[in-house]
Amino acid sequence: MKYLVIIEKGSSNYGAHVPDLPGCVAHADTEEEVSRAVQEAIELHLKDMRETGQEIPEPSTSARYFEAVS
């Protein structure tokens, strides 16, 4: 399964979250580090869900870019 990950640059670091997995987040100093961290967070999140008998949600979030016209 492939989940959409939103990566945002903050004032001093990067943050990432997975809309289809509420609570699955990561923070790091660089975009590369946060990418690795969120991959690990997804794996741990899904493992915990399986171990506690929770249903694993199917990926359903999508993203698109739209051009802003002034």
N, C-alpha and C positions, 0 to 999 in steps of 0.2 A: 504494500500500500504506500502511496505517496501522499504526504500531507503538505499543504501549503504552509510555509513559514514566512512570517513577516519580520523583516530585519529593519530596525530603525537606528539611525545615528543620533545619539544624544549629545549633550554639550561636552561630556567627558568620557563616554564609552558607547558601546553598542548594545542594544537590547533585541531580543527575538521572542516571538510568541507564536503558538500554533492555534489558530482559531477553532479548529475541530477538536482540540484536546484542551479544554479549559484548565488553566493552572499550569500548563506546560510552558515554561519560560526559561530564558537564559540571559546572562549579561556577561560581557567581557570587554577588554580594552580595544580589540580590533575586530573587524568584520570576519576575518579568517578564524579567529578564536571563538567568536560567538557562533559561527557556523558549526564548528566542531562541538561546542558545548550544547547547542540545541539538538544536534543529532543524538548525543548521549542522553539528553533530557527526554527526548521522544522514546528512546529505547527503554529507559527506566520507568517512564510514565506508563507505557504499554505493559511492561512486565508487572508493575504494581496492579494495574487494572485486571490483568489475567489472574494474578495471585489472590485478589480479593473478590473474584467472581463477577467483576463488572463487564458489561458488554462493550466491546471495542467498536467505537463509531467508525463508520465508513467515511473516507474523506469526501467532503461535499463543498468545501469553500473554494472559490475561484477568485482570480484577480485579473484586472485589466487596467491598462493605462489609458487615460483620456487626455487629449490635448486641451489645455485651457486657452480659450480665445478671449483676448481682451477687447 
